[in-house]
Each structure stands twice: as C-alpha cells, then as structure tokens.
C-alpha cells in the first residue's frame, strides 16, 4: 500500500516555532483514586484523533503521580490518559497545579488547585452534567405516563432546565470571556441563525439559512490563538466546513480553502496546520475528481512559499508529486502510454474507438489483479456493444508472462499493451503505486475517473451516463 506524501509531510518537513516553549519547566501533581502502581500519560491533542505524549508518571499505591519537566508545556487541551485507555481532559496554561479525582467519575469528582482555567473548565462541565442528568431523569419519568396533562408538566420542567442551562452558559462566557476555556466553548458552538426571510413558496428560505450559517461558521473561532492547534476543534471545523458545507467540486473547494487560509494567517502555527490538513485530505480524496484541490494547495502554498518548510528536500517531493498528479486530474486527456501489442506494434490511445475506455494497469503476478481481472472481463463482455473498451497494460514482468496472463484469463478481446523497451515510469507518469490501477476515459480520452476499484466501474459508469443525460436535458430545456 502506498504511503502518500502528505500523510507524513507534517512530521518530516514542517518548520514550526517550537510552540513557544520556554525553559521554566512544569510540575503537575495528581491523584486519581482507583489507580494503583500503574503509569499514566500526559499528552496534548493533535487534531481530532491523535495525541502527542509529553510526559509519563507512575501512580503510587494511593493513585498519586507527578508530571514534571524542565521546559514549560505549550498551551492547549491536554489529556491524562489512564492505563484503561480512558482519559480526562485538562487545559494547560498554568504550569504548576494539582488535581484530584476518581476513576468512578472522572469529571464529577474532579477538584483542581492552582489553575483557574481548569477550575472553570471543570465547573462548567460539572454543572452541565448535573442538568443533563436531571433532564434524563425527567424524560425517563415522562415515559411512564400517558396523561397529556402530566406529560406537559414534565415537558415544562425539561424546558426550564434547558433555559437554565443556556442562561448559565451565557453568563459564564461573558464573565470569563478572556479565558481559553471560554474560547473553547465558543469555538464549538453552532452559529445562531436569525429568523429566515420567506421564500416564494411562503416558507422560510432554506438557501438563505444555509448561506448565513456557512458565512458565520468561523465567527467565534480564534485564528490568532495558536493553542487551538493542540485541540481537536480546528480539525473538526475544517472537516465540517470543507467536506459538509462546501460543494465537492474543485472550484468550490479552492474558494473555500483560500477563505480559511486567509483567516488562518492570523497565526503561523494555525496557518501551517490549516494548509497541511486541507492539502493532506485531498491528496487521495473520497469524492472523485477533487484531488485538483491538492494540486492547487501544493502549488500555491507549498511551492509558493507560504507554508514554512524546514527541510528543502520536502519541497522537491511536493514538486514531484504535483508533476505526477497534475496531468492526471479528472478532465485532463490521459497521456498515451508508450506500449505495444503482441506484434510489437505501437498502440495509440487516441486511435481507440470507444465511447468509454477503461485503462487497466496491472501486474501478471499480482494477486489482486488476478481477482479483479475476471470481474472486469465480465463487465467488459457485457458492455462492449455499448461502446466500452478495455485497454489493459501490464506494467512489469516479461513479455512471456504477460502473454500467458492474457491467455489464461481469456482477455484477448481487450486491447493489450506491454512496454518492451521499459521506457515507461508508471509510478511517475500514471500514478501507479499499486495494482490494479483503473482509469476511465470518455470518448475524447479525457479522464472521468481515476484509481477506481474494479468493483465500482459499472456503478460509476451508470451514474456518469445518467448525470450526462440530465445535463443534456437541462441544457436543451434552457434553449427552448
């Protein structure tokens, strides 16, 4: 399996500032009742699913432990990871404080001394937990009644608790607006959408609601605060904005990415993470054809000098990756592979007469290729009369092994090609890092799909044909 460049680029080539570490040191004393003679880890979030360990401490027989070091910890949202895998979150800003809790109720039993941030952080959580438990209890009690009058009383009590919770939140944020705790809470909140204007059908305008929500999505996120790099919030918001609130087309994604990167310029660490994360997500995207955003981000922000890079060789790797992918984006004409048929006659891709051409890069000894070939053959046999051709290219082994494969799998009706002179660098020219690799081309040999599993070829073509028919019908209707 290929290890894609940008999945590892952050660890190998991103020049950071050291995240403002000093030489003052830290000391965090803790006691977690229920843990005995076992190690716990202090780590900070990195994205939504990763954390980076900063220190390990072994709890004694009474669950006491000390995390300490000579360099101050960079601020952010940290975790104390227990041996069971459970964890409790803490805010690191203060470098010397103590905490005490219990494994039976990590948040409810938490008591903190010497850190106002964490006192606030846990006071807020404990209050919300209390209200949540009360609401849950009322909901359970309500289920036992069928009397609408009684149910209405329960609903009124639940509504009162929820209003109480909102009032507490509002006053808490106002009173502590300069704290990182308040910033975290505000950053995770949904934008408040005002009453929408009416659409022509008399109903609230849902398009207006969506546009308002998206345009205010980042209002309460502090791009200037580099501590957000060490929380899960930035990654989660990037995912939602780019993947859920933005149309998954390259043009729309580029506009959204530029918008976020411009905001992220308020802090160099936030900027570096934002550029890296968006670029990484679209090197091998889930939505076909959106890898154009990867090429755009790499060219503009990496090769354009916006992204700080510590190792110059990293830029060479980025440049090489872009040079491979850019000619292979959806909508580009696939370069003609320099291969020949069994009689050593050159095969010109542009001379293949077909509405759709499936280009199948494979290895005669590849196990996955041996599994995929019969499936593709079944599809090809059923669709040849419908204008589908398969151009199969063996990327390695000997001519004899290639011809044997063609015979054994009965694919002589395909257009079969082989590079007798080993002129083709399939990795760099066609992004073939694993086999089989499939491209689907239209009549003009433009790429309409790439790196598609064989099992999805039929469904993709059916969807694509339907989509094209709808576009033609819409265009025809607009002309009438």
N, C-alpha and C positions, 0 to 999 in steps of 0.2 A: 504494500500500500504506500502511496506517495505521501511524503511529509511535505505539505505545502509551505511555501516560503513564509507567508505572513503569519502562520500559526506559531512560528518560533522567532520571528523577527524582533519582537519586543525584548526577548531575553538576550539576543545576540548583537543588536545594533542600535538600540535606542539610547541616546545620550540624555541622562537625567541629571538633576542637580543634587542628587543625594537626599532630596525631600527635606531639606532644611534641618538635618540632624546637627546637633551640637555635641560638645564634649562634657556636658553637665551630668549626664547619667540619669538613671531612673531606678526607682525601688517601689514595687507594688506588693504589699503584704496581703495575703488572702487566707481565708479559711472556708472550706466547703465541707460541711458535715455530711458524712456518708461516703467519703473517700478516705482510704487508708493506705499509706505506703505505695502510692501509685503516682506516675508522672502526669502533669497537666501541661498544656502548651499555650503560650500566649502568641497570638498571631493577628495580623490585620487582614481585612478583606482586600482582595484584588479582583475587581469585577464581581459578578453576582454568584459565581460558583467556585472561586478559588480563594485560598488564603495563603499568606506568606508567614511562616513561623519566625518569631523574633527572639523567643526565649522558652526554655523548658524548666519547670520546677517540680520537684518531687514532694508530694504531700506526706506529712508525717502521720503518726498514728491517730492524731486528732484532726486531720484534714488541713493542717496549716502548711503554707507554702510561701515562698518569696520569689518573685520575678525581679531581677535586677541586672543592670548593665552599666557600662561606663559612658555610653553615648545615649543621649536623650532619644526617645521614640518619636518618630514623626506622627503628627496628629491624624486622627481618623477614627473609624469604627473598628474596634478590635473584638476578638473572641478569646475567651478562656475555654479551650477545648478539653473536655473531660475524657478519661480513659474509655468510657462507654460510647464515645462519639457525640454525645450531647454537648452543647456549648451554651455559654451565656455571653451576650454582647456587652461591651463597655466602650465608653468614649475615652480615648487617650488624648489628653492635652496636658493636664496635670501629670507630673512625673513621679510624685510621691504621694501615695494614698493607700488606704486599706479597705478591704471589703470582707463581708461575711455572709454566707448563705447556706442553703441546704439542698441536697440533691432531690428531695421530695417536692420542692417548689422553688426553683432557682430564682425566679423573678420576685415572687411574692415574699420570700424570706430574705431578700437582699437588703443589706444595710451597708452604707458607704460612709467613710470618714476621710476628709481631706480633699475631696473633689466635688466642687459644686456642680460641674457638668453631669457627673454620674448620679449625684443626689437628685437632680432634676430629671434626668433620663429615667431613673427607676421610679420616682414619684409619679411621673406621667403614666408609665406602663402599669404600675400597681393600681392606680385609680381606674384606668380603662379596663383592666382585668376584673376589677370589682363590679363595675357597671355591666360588663359583658356577662358575668356570672349571674347577676340579678336578672338581666333580660332573658337569658337562657332558662332560668328557673320559672319566670313568668310564662314563657312560651310553653314549657312542659306542663305547667298547671292549667293553661288555657285549653290544652288538648283534651282534658278530662271533662270539659263542659260542652253541652250542645245548646245551652240557653244563650241566645244572641245578646241579651242584656248583660249577662255575666262576661261573655267574650268581649263585649265593648268596653267593660271596665278594665279588663286585662290589657286590651289594646291601648287604652288611655294611660295606664301605668307604664307600659313599654314606651309609648311616645314621650312621656315625661322624662323617663330615664335617658332617652336618646337626646332630647333637648338639653338636659342637664350635662350630658357628655359634651355636646357641641359648645355649650357656654363655657365649660371648663377649658376646653381646647382653645377657644378664642382668647380667654383671659390669660391662659398660660403662655400662649405665643406672644401676646402683647407685653406681658410682664418680663419675658425673658428673650426678647427679640434679638439681642446681641449674642446669644449663646449658640454654640454649634448644635446643641440639642434642638433648639427651635428651628434652626436652618434645616436639619434633617427632616423634621416633621413637615415643614412647609414644602420641602422638595418632593416629598412622597404624596402630597395631596393632589387631588384632581382639580383642574381649573373649574371655577364656578361659572357656569354658563347662565347668563340672564335670560329672561323670557324671550323666546324667539319671535320674530315677526311672522305674520301669516303668509303662507304660500298662496298661489292662485286657487288651490282647492279648498282654502279656508282652514287648513290645518297648520300647525307650527312648521316652519320651514326647516326641514332636517338638514339640507345642504348648508344653510346659514349656521346651524348648530355645530355641524362638523367643522366648518371653516373657522368659526370662533374658537372652538376647542383646540384645534391644531395651532392656530396663531398665538394662543396664550399658554401653550403646553409647557414652555420653558420659563414662564414668568417668575416663578418662585425658586428657580434653581440658581445657586450662586456659582457662576462660572469662575469667579475670581478666587474662590476658596479651594486651594489645592488639596485640602483634606478629603474632598469628595472622590478623589482617585482611590482612596482607601476605604471605600464603602461600596455596597452593591448597587447603589442608587443610580450612578451615572450610566453604568452598562444597561440597567433595566430601562431607563428612559431613552437611551439611544436605540435599543431594540424596538421599543414601542413606537417611537417617532419614525424610524426608518422602515420598519417592517409592517407596521399596522396602520399608521396614519399617512403613509406615503404610497402612492400608486407604484407598483413594482415594474416600472419601466426605467430604462437608463436615464432618460432626460429628466424625469421627475425625481429620481434618486439623486442625480447630480445637483439639482437645485436645492434639495433638502440637505444634502451633505454640506454644500457650501454655506448654507444658512447656519448650520450648527457649528461648523468650524470657525466661522466669523465670530460667533459668540464665545467660543472656547479660547479665542486669542487673549481673553482677559487673564489667563494664567498659563504659563508654558507647560506645566505638567498636565493640566486638564487638556490643553491643546494636543500634546503628544499622545495622550491616551485616546482622545477622540479620533484623531487621524488614524492611529494604528487600528483601533477597534473596527471602525467602519470599513477600512481597507481590507482587513482580515476577513470580515464577514462576507465580502463579495468576491473573494478570490475563487471560491467554489460555492456559489450561492444556491439556495434551494429553489429559487424561481429561475427558470430557463431564460437566458439572454441578458440577465442583469449583471454579468461579470464585466460589462462595459464600465460600470462604476469603479471596479477595481483598477482598470487601466487608467481611468481618469484620475483617481486619487493618487495612484503611484506616480503618474507623470506630473501632476500639478503640485502635490505636496511633498513627495519624497524627492523626485528628481528636480523639482523646482526649488528645493532648499528650505521649504517651510518646516518640514519635520526634522528635528535635531537628530543626527545620526553620529554615534561615537566611532564606529568602525567604517572607514571608507569602502572596504570591500563589500559591505552590505549594499551600498548603492549600486555596485556592479551586479549584484544578484537581482536587485529590483529591476535594473535596466534590462537584464537578460530575460527576466520573467515577462516584462512588458513586451519585449520584442517577439517573444513566442506567442503571447495571447492576442495582441492587437490585430494581427491579420486573420485571427480565427474567431472573432466575435460574431455573434448572430447578425446576419445581414451582409457580411463580407463574402466575396466569392472565395471558395476554398482553393488554395494553390494546388496546381496539378502535381501529384506525386510522380517522381521520375522512376516509374516502374514499367515492366514489360510483361507481355503474355508468355505462354509456354513456348512459343516460337521465337521469343526474344524480340518481338515487335513492340515498339513503344506504345503505351496506352495514353491517349489524350482524354483527360476527364471531360473537356468541353465537347468532345465528339459523342459522348454517351447520350443517346436519345431517350429521355425518360422525363416524366412529369416530376418524379421524385427519385433521388438516388440515395441509397443507404451505403455509406462508406464504412467498411468493417475492417478495422485494423486488428490483427490477431497474430498469435504465435502458434505454429503447428503443434507445439508441445505443451501449451498452456491448458491446465485443467479446466479453468473457467471457460476458455474458448471452446473446448470440446463439448461442454454442457450447453453453451449458448448457440453454437452453430446449427444444431438440429432445429432449435426453436426459430431461429432466423430463417432457416430454409423453409419451414412450414409456412411462415408468413410470406416469404418471397414467392413461393409457388402459388399461393392463393391470391397474390396481388400483382403478379407480373402483367396480366392482361389489363390491369387498372393503371398501368403506367409507372410501376415501381421496378427499379433495377437495383441489384446489389453489386457494389464494387468492393471486392474483398482483397485485402493487401496483407500478405504475410510479411511481418517486419523482421524476422530472423530465421535461423536455421538454414539448411541447404536447399537448393532447388529440388533435390530428390525428395526431401522431407515435405516440402511444400506440395509437390505434385502428388505425393502419397496421400496427404491430408485431403486434397481436392477429390481424389478417387474414393477414399474411404467414406467421406461424408457426402458424396454424391452432389457436389456443388459445381459441377462442370458447366451448368447453365448460367452461373454467375459470371461477371467479368472479373477474372482472377489475375492479380498482378504480383510481381516479385522484383526486387531490386538486385539484379545480378551483379552489379558493379559496386554495391554497398555505398552508394552516393548519398542516400537519404538519412539524415539525422532525425528520426521520427520523434524523439523527445522535444527537440528544439523547434522543429518545423511544424509538427502537428500535435504537440502537447500529449503525446502518447507515453504516459508514465506507467500505465498498467494496461493489461489486455484482458478482454477485448475493449477497444475504444470505438464508439459509434458516433458518426456524424450523419445528419440527414440534410440533404440539399434539395432546393426547389429546381424548377426547370432551367433556370439561368445559372444553376450551380452555386447559388447563394446559400449560406448556412442558415438553416431554420432551427436546428437543434444540435447540440454537441454534448459529448460524454453522457449519452443516454443509455440506460440499461436495455439490453435486447428485449427484455420482457415488456418494456414500455413503448416500443416502437409503434406497434399497431394502435394503441390508445392515443399516442401523441399525434399520429397522422390523421386519425379520425377527428380528433379535436381541432387540429390545424385546418383541415379541409372545411369543417363546419364553420370555423371562425372566418376563413376567407370568403365562404359563400355569404355569410352575414354581412361582411364588409361590402361585398359587391352589390348585395341587395340594397343596403343603406345608401350606397353611392348612386345607384340607379334611381332610388326614390327621391333623392335630393335633386336630381336633374329634371325630374318631371314637374 
